[in-house]
């Protein structure tokens, strides 16, 4: 059965790029299920904003680093889909949740490496696997990558390596889920001004340097990204598949 009303699930939707993406998808007509790890109050505020746009919304808790919790999350998601939408599936999976553990390669600890791996690759891999039965045929998967998988800025060897893995994983998803007409793409933001990056961007001169290395002459903002993700989920984006879409304003060209 094909549903005309689309439902998006966004991990890490309570703030930053996830919040912006949630509001953009809602303004473009989708209902939204947000997840948060700790920021329930922030998540509730985004849920309320979505509802003021005339769309339905729901809020669920998950720590994407903890694969042991995925079965419980999947059951909670099934319950919400049935209760709020009278459906057994949803349409768009946006794997957005992220953490930052910047450090020079020589000083990167195994703990930081494992934290990054669990959130940015292992968690995405196995959460997507767990949710596959709940993604509607003809749906979309959008994974968040980074410009740092193409260009290199010291301090991000581990983080960018995980995102490089995500880009390969995205192509495999597209190939293996093609029979179900599920598209999979990766969006790779450049430097974006969010609470995720505020510490890095506060270093003297870094913002000006990044702006000088960007063709459009500034650091990005969340509004630069949400529309790209919404496009990939739209009918107009239906023929874009297995792609890495960099949205960086033209960094380090």
HUSULMO-V35857 format. One record per residue. N is the residue number from 1. OMEGA is omega in degrees with one decimal (none if undefined). BURIAL is I if it has 9 or more other ideal C-beta (glycine too) atoms within 8 Angstrom, else O. D_CENTER is the distance of its C-alpha to the mean C-alpha in Angstrom with 2 decimals. Layout:
n=[N;N]
omega=[OMEGA;OMEGA]
burial=[BURIAL;BURIAL]
d_center=[D_CENTER;D_CENTER]
This chain:
n=[1;2;3;4;5;6;7;8;9;10;11;12;13;14;15;16;17;18;19;20;21;22;23;24;25;26;27;28;29;30;31;32;33;34;35;36;37;38;39;40;41;42;43;44;45;46;47;48;49;50;51;52;53;54;55;56;57;58;59;60;61;62;63;64;65;66;67;68;69;70;71;72;73;74;75;76;77;78;79;80;81;82;83;84;85;86;87;88;89;90;91;92;93;94;95;96;97;98;99;100;101;102;103;104;105;106;107;108;109;110;111;112;113;114;115;116;117;118;119;120;121;122;123;124;125;126;127;128;129;130;131;132;133;134;135;136;137;138;139;140;141;142;143;144;145;146;147;148;149;150;151;152;153;154;155;156;157;158;159;160;161;162;163;164;165;166;167;168;169;170;171;172;173;174;175;176;177;178;179;180;181;182;183;184;185;186;187;188;189;190;191;192;193;194;195;196;197;198;199;200;201;202;203;204;205;206;207;208;209;210;211;212;213;214;215;216;217;218;219;220;221;222;223;224;225;226;227;228;229;230;231;232;233;234;235;236;237;238;239;240;241;242;243;244;245;246;247;248;249;250;251;252;253]
omega=[-179.8;-179.3;179.1;178.4;-177.0;178.7;177.7;172.0;-177.1;175.2;-177.2;-174.7;-173.9;-177.4;172.5;-177.2;179.2;178.0;-179.6;179.7;179.4;-178.0;178.7;177.0;179.1;-179.6;177.3;169.5;-179.0;166.5;-169.7;168.1;-178.9;167.5;175.1;175.1;179.1;-171.9;-177.9;-179.3;177.1;179.0;179.0;178.3;178.3;177.3;179.6;177.8;179.1;-178.8;176.5;175.5;177.6;-178.8;174.9;179.3;176.0;-175.8;179.6;178.9;172.8;168.0;-173.4;176.4;-173.6;-176.6;-179.7;-179.5;-173.3;179.7;178.0;178.2;-179.7;178.2;177.0;179.2;176.7;179.7;179.8;179.1;-179.8;-174.3;-173.1;-172.6;-175.2;179.4;176.9;-177.4;174.5;-167.5;-171.8;173.8;179.4;179.5;-170.9;-172.7;-178.5;173.6;179.5;176.0;-175.8;174.9;174.7;-179.0;-175.6;-176.9;-178.1;-178.9;177.6;178.2;178.3;178.9;-178.6;177.8;179.6;179.6;-175.7;-179.1;-167.0;179.4;-178.0;-179.7;179.3;-178.1;-172.6;173.8;177.1;177.9;-178.3;-174.7;-177.9;-179.7;-177.4;178.1;-177.0;170.5;-175.3;-178.9;-177.5;170.4;175.7;178.2;178.7;173.2;-179.5;173.0;-177.7;173.2;177.4;177.6;-172.4;172.7;-176.9;179.4;-173.0;-176.8;-177.6;-178.3;-176.9;177.3;176.8;-179.3;172.9;176.3;178.8;-179.0;175.4;178.4;-179.1;179.2;177.5;175.7;-178.5;-177.8;-173.4;-179.4;178.0;178.5;176.6;179.8;175.9;176.7;173.3;178.7;175.4;173.7;-176.4;177.1;167.0;178.3;-178.5;-178.4;174.9;175.9;177.5;-173.6;-171.0;179.4;-179.7;-176.2;179.4;177.7;-175.4;174.4;-173.8;179.8;-179.4;179.0;-178.6;177.6;-178.6;-179.5;-179.9;-175.0;-178.2;163.9;177.6;170.9;-177.0;174.7;-177.3;-179.9;178.5;-170.4;-174.4;-178.8;178.2;179.2;178.5;177.5;-178.9;178.1;-173.8;175.0;179.1;-178.6;-170.3;-175.7;173.9;-174.8;176.9;-174.9;167.0;-178.3;179.4;177.3;-172.8;-176.0;-178.4;179.8;172.1;-178.8;none]
burial=[O;O;I;O;O;I;I;I;I;I;I;I;I;I;I;I;I;I;I;I;I;I;I;I;I;I;O;O;O;I;I;I;I;I;I;I;I;O;I;I;O;I;I;I;I;I;I;O;I;I;I;O;I;O;I;I;I;I;I;I;O;I;O;I;O;I;I;O;I;I;O;O;I;I;O;I;I;I;O;I;I;I;O;O;I;O;I;O;I;I;I;I;I;I;I;I;I;I;O;I;I;O;I;O;O;O;O;I;O;O;O;I;I;O;I;I;I;I;I;I;I;I;I;I;I;I;I;I;O;I;I;O;O;I;I;O;O;O;I;I;I;I;I;I;I;I;I;I;I;O;O;O;O;O;O;I;O;I;I;I;O;I;I;I;I;I;I;O;I;I;I;O;I;I;O;O;I;I;O;O;O;I;I;I;I;I;I;I;I;I;I;I;I;I;O;I;I;I;O;I;I;O;O;O;O;I;O;O;O;I;I;O;O;I;O;O;O;O;I;I;O;I;O;I;I;I;I;I;I;I;I;I;I;I;O;O;I;O;O;I;I;O;O;I;I;I;I;I;I;O;I;O;O]
d_center=[26.83;24.65;23.20;23.21;20.99;17.34;15.07;11.27;9.64;6.57;6.38;7.36;8.36;11.66;11.43;10.39;7.64;6.36;10.09;10.71;8.46;10.17;13.45;13.27;12.67;15.43;17.67;17.38;18.60;16.01;16.28;13.35;12.90;11.14;11.01;12.32;14.03;16.92;16.47;17.96;19.91;17.04;15.22;18.56;18.91;15.74;16.99;20.33;19.12;17.57;20.92;22.87;21.32;23.03;20.14;19.86;17.30;17.04;15.81;15.55;15.60;14.08;14.06;11.76;14.33;17.09;17.38;20.66;19.06;17.09;20.25;20.87;17.38;17.83;21.22;20.08;17.59;20.54;22.69;20.56;20.22;23.99;24.94;23.03;22.73;25.40;23.08;22.29;19.01;15.91;14.64;10.94;8.38;4.70;3.71;1.93;5.76;7.99;11.71;14.20;17.45;19.08;22.56;24.96;25.10;28.60;27.56;24.37;25.19;24.53;23.05;20.42;19.76;19.44;17.13;14.70;15.29;14.86;11.43;9.90;11.94;14.31;12.14;9.56;12.83;14.79;12.55;11.94;15.69;16.63;14.97;16.39;19.52;17.76;15.85;18.38;20.08;19.06;15.47;12.27;9.42;6.64;5.32;4.45;8.13;10.65;14.03;15.58;15.45;18.05;20.00;21.06;21.45;23.35;21.65;18.45;20.02;18.29;14.73;15.00;16.68;13.87;11.59;14.67;14.74;11.25;12.68;15.77;14.19;12.45;16.01;17.50;15.34;16.49;19.99;20.37;18.80;20.68;23.59;21.50;20.37;16.67;14.88;12.19;10.81;8.82;8.20;9.87;10.52;13.93;15.23;13.73;15.76;13.98;15.29;13.15;15.42;18.53;20.56;20.20;20.93;23.92;25.75;28.76;28.44;24.89;23.55;26.58;26.25;22.67;23.76;26.80;24.83;22.70;24.54;23.74;25.01;22.51;19.40;16.36;15.29;12.19;14.14;14.01;10.36;9.86;12.73;11.58;8.71;11.48;13.92;12.32;12.51;16.01;19.37;19.88;17.01;18.42;20.01;17.15;16.31;15.56;14.84;13.24;12.95;13.52;13.38;15.57;18.73;20.51;20.36;23.03;24.49]
